[in-house]
Amino acid sequence: MWKQILSKLPNKKSSKNEHHHRGGREHGGHSSSSSSSHASTSKSSDNGVGKTKHSQTKERSAASSDVNPKSIVNNSNGVFTPYEALPSFKDVPNTEKQTLFIKKLNLCRVVFDFTDPTKNIKEKDIKRQTLLELVDYVNSANGKFSEGSVQEVVRMVSANIFRTLNPQPRENKVIDALDLEEEEPSMDLAWPHLQLVYELFLRFVASPETDTKLAKRYIDQSFVLRLLDLFDSEDPRERDCLKTILHRIYGKFMVHRPFIRKSINNIFYRFVFETEKHNGIAEFLEILGSIINGFALPLKEEHKVFLVRVLIPLHKPKCLQMYHQQLSYCITQFVEKDCKLADTVIRGLLKYWPVTNSSKEVMFLNELEEVLEATQPPEFQRCMVPLFRQIARCLNSLHFQSDLSLLNFDSIDRKMFKQILGKLPKKPSSAAKFWDSNESQPPDSNNQGEEVLTQRSSSDGDSVSIEVLPRLRDVPISEKQELFLKKLRLCSVVFDFVSEPQLNLKEKEIKRQTLLEVVDYVISSGNAKFPEQVIQEATKMVSANLFSSNTHQQCKNKTPEGLDLEEEQEGGSLNPSWPHLQIVYEFLLRLVASPNTDAKISKKYIDPTFVLKLLDLFDSEDHREREYLKTILHRIYGRFMVHRPFIRKTMNNILYDFILETGKHSGIAEFLEVLGSIINGFALPLKEEHKLFLTRVLVPLHKLKCLPNYHQQLSYCVIQFVEKDCKLADTVIRGLLKYWPVTNSSKEIMFLNELEEILESTQGTEFERCMVPLSRQIAQCLSSSHFQVAERALYLWNNDHVSSLVRQNSRIILPIVLPALEKNGSSHWNQAVKNLTDNVLKVLSDTNPELFEECLRKFQEDQQNAEDNKKKNGETWRQLEEIVASKGHTSMEK
């Protein structure tokens, strides 16, 4: 009672808080996270809402005051230990790596204060190095993450990224390109740590070693909801990381898909009808564009309602420029999937057509053109009267760009116009072509001689001299584009990192800093479109760095076997020029994903030749490079629709070559991961070419010796097909049986894992077609002397759907599998297998006792007959031996 009274006195409040914080420290790193949340809440109540980005960082790093940054808690006994670096993963045996992994995760749960750059410098660097180690460990993991590891990863990520945001959304006004460039984005001061935490979590979610069924207990709806709240961050780098992570979560955790869609919808409703303030609308729409692309036909009513109630009203807010490109893509996807929606979309655009905002009007006209490209004459006729009234107003506009936008309508189906408005000029595109040729022509490359860039042959070992250019933020806005072009040309110089690693160290560092600067420029380039010359120079710079012949080596696949694979990955071939290559890949990724990159202009330079060279790089031995290539190819496939057939065809050719000729390629897993996303977007009914791809490519990929390298991704692709068309289950199961391993137990376990997932999507009709050969193969697995194979086959009965299929067809299946089960129960060497066998026999006996007894009697009779035959054969052989012996004795006497 006295404690309760004293705690309410003002003089005791601070001491109580100190006591609370000390108590929090005694309960490990998780308490530090809680204390951080508590400190953040108290500041919010005291200071109101007018906070800067520095106060945000202070709030999220409140743990640095709650938890002594120079000490952490030993959870086992509550004793403080110094905040010191733990041993490297390479320095401990394999049996201790998982324990060390959890310790490092606990170490990284301490959050530091970045508002004071001189504070805890050593501890911050220790945490950064530890995070880099954790990223590499997750990236090269060989073996499923345990439940404890999954839990600790989620706790560490939560402690670092979940904090109170005080966003200052971009003002809801018409923003000119010049104004937007002057507005500097708000960057999180803790980004050196945050970036690595996001990278770790992305690798963890995408890793084939992360068990979805296990991880969904911790990456639950509450976690996803808090992740969605972070999209309101002012830092564009953070929003880009969140976008990629959410996309991976949506793809991997199917159970969360309805919840994610519903939560994003709620955010949109609040944005459209209440606040009109949110920093992450563009990123949400980019994710939704990919989701809409995967909608099956015919479209559900809820999807059409989403178009009418969310996407079309999103044209109303004043800050439309911030997300119009992504919004336009989503709406065009709907019209391409169901052309009957064109009338609804066009009338919606006319409803929200801007009256006094010319820049918005130009955007509406651009979007209208794309919608009309996918519009059929019947839908066009329904809305043509109000549409052309609006177009007539635009033609009379005093703003010249509105008129010029109409001149670009040459891409609309002219046959449709001739049917309806035959009196329109036949060649309205000539003016547009004349304007484009005069205004948008790239400058002559001969006028680029102001900067001094000297590159000599890297093979002769001579030095390379490059000019140090001023920083982009130090020049006026009018000169930024020209300086950006100069920096791109400077970065086209390629250095030798192999034969002479110590040569040109200063120049290499200048190039690295310049690359970082051009990446930041692309990220924070505002809302102004990149001109054609910039895209051309950017593509040339990327090509010079990525497609050089001396940077990449051919890779050789090996059949991974336990420890050998781990040793090979730890000492794998890493590209020595990665300090530059990584930033070049990051630049290309940001350029392709940027809303300021015009796809119509970019496709001239990111053409089939460029894509083909990019696909060749997937054979790199460096797993970091392949990870970037996978993400970039996915973005190119999503954005450049004209390249989609070419990309699919080229990947098919690479896979054919891998299956039928070489059997060697480093990037098969990455290709299959991209294909998994593509297959997920296939419309129903499936085309014949897609079914041929399943039977001629995906199923034969199971026969390769290096299957463990890519089985997780291959299994996902195959299951996607079966989920889209259950009639393919028979084809897939018979394909698995055709390539079933005979002497490789680890591959056999992988086949059983995949088989269970396929059977979960198999209907009774398809199962009946293949149940006889399938039951024979399962019986052989049950009789396997390798206990893990027998154990995995017995676990099939733990699956409710598989057990139901067996129960429905027990009269055919039970006589096939019962002999193997009875032999296991009586003679298998492993006790765990015997126990599981007894459980399965009990289940089968309880399901149909009469049939079970009948099959058991038949088995016992067969066993008895076999014993009798064995005795009879033994007696016959004994008699023959006696006859031979007697004849031999007689001949010797003679």
Number of C-alpha atoms within 10 A of each C-alpha: 6 6 7 8 8 13 16 11 9 9 10 11 13 11 12 14 13 12 12 14 22 16 14 19 25 20 17 24 27 19 22 30 30 17 22 27 20 17 20 23 14 11 15 18 9 8 9 8 11 10 15 13 19 15 17 21 21 24 24 26 27 25 31 22 17 26 26 18 19 16 17 24 21 17 13 8 10 13 14 16 11 13 19 14 14 13 11 14 18 9 8 11 8 12 8 10 16 16 13 16 22 19 15 23 23 21 24 24 25 32 29 27 23 23 17 12 10 9 13 16 12 13 19 23 14 18 23 19 15 22 23 16 17 25 21 16 19 21 21 17 18 15 11 13 20 14 15 11 19 21 17 20 25 17 19 24 18 18 25 22 19 16 22 18 20 17 21 17 14 16 12 15 11 16 19 13 13 13 11 17 16 12 12 10 17 14 15 20 19 18 15 13 22 19 17 18 24 21 17 23 20 22 21 23 21 18 17 20 18 21 16 16 9 14 19 18 12 17 19 13 16 9 14 18 14 14 17 19 17 20 24 20 23 23 20 20 19 20 21 16 17 23 22 16 21 19 17 15 21 20 17 17 16 12 15 17 15 10 15 18 13 11 17 18 17 13 16 23 18 13 17 19 13 9 11 20 19 22 22 25 22 22 20 24 24 22 18 19 22 18 18 20 20 17 19 16 12 10 13 10 9 9 13 16 11 12 19 16 15 18 23 21 18 24 24 17 17 17 20 21 21 19 21 21 21 20 25 22 21 22 21 24 20 24 21 16 18 16 18 16 20 25 22 17 21 22 17 16 20 16 13 15 17 18 8 8 12 18 16 21 19 20 18 21 21 18 20 19 18 18 25 22 16 18 23 15 15 13 17 19 13 14 16 17 11 13 17 11 12 13 16 12 12 22 17 11 13 11 15 12 15 24 19 16 19 19 17 20 20 17 11 16 15 15 11 16 15 13 10 14 12 12 9 10 9 12 10 14 16 13 13 18 14 11 15 12 11 10 9 12 12 13 10 8 8 6 7 13 9 7 15 12 17 12 15 14 12 16 10 7 13 12 17 18 15 19 15 15 14 11 14 20 11 9 11 9 13 9 11 16 16 14 17 22 19 20 26 22 18 24 27 19 20 22 24 20 21 12 10 12 12 11 16 18 13 12 18 22 13 17 24 18 15 23 23 15 19 22 21 15 17 19 20 18 21 22 19 15 14 19 17 19 18 19 22 17 19 25 18 17 21 18 16 16 20 19 15 10 9 12 19 18 14 12 16 13 14 18 13 16 11 11 11 11 17 17 11 12 17 14 9 13 14 15 19 15 17 16 13 22 19 15 19 24 21 16 23 20 20 21 21 21 19 18 23 18 21 17 16 9 15 20 18 12 17 19 13 16 10 14 18 14 13 17 20 14 19 24 20 23 22 21 21 15 19 22 15 18 24 21 17 21 20 18 16 21 20 17 19 16 12 14 17 15 10 15 18 14 11 17 19 18 13 16 22 18 14 17 20 12 9 11 17 18 22 22 26 24 22 21 24 24 22 21 20 21 17 18 20 20 17 19 16 12 10 13 10 9 8 13 16 11 12 19 16 15 18 22 21 17 24 24 15 15 16 19 19 18 18 20 21 19 19 25 22 21 22 22 23 20 24 21 16 18 16 17 16 19 25 22 17 21 22 17 16 20 15 13 15 17 17 8 8 10 17 15 21 19 19 17 19 20 17 20 19 19 17 24 22 16 19 23 15 15 12 17 20 15 14 16 20 14 15 18 18 15 17 21 21 16 24 27 21 18 15 15 20 19 24 27 21 19 23 20 16 19 19 10 13 11 17 20 15 13 19 21 16 13 14 18 14 14 20 19 18 19 18 20 21 19 24 19 14 24 20 11 10 20 13 16 13 14 22 22 14 19 25 17 15 19 17 13 15 20 15 11 13 13 13 11 16 21 12 12 18 18 12 14 16 14 12 13 13 12 12 12 12 12 12 12 12 12 12 12 12 12 12 12 12 12 12 12 12 12 11 12 12 11 11 10 8 8 7 5
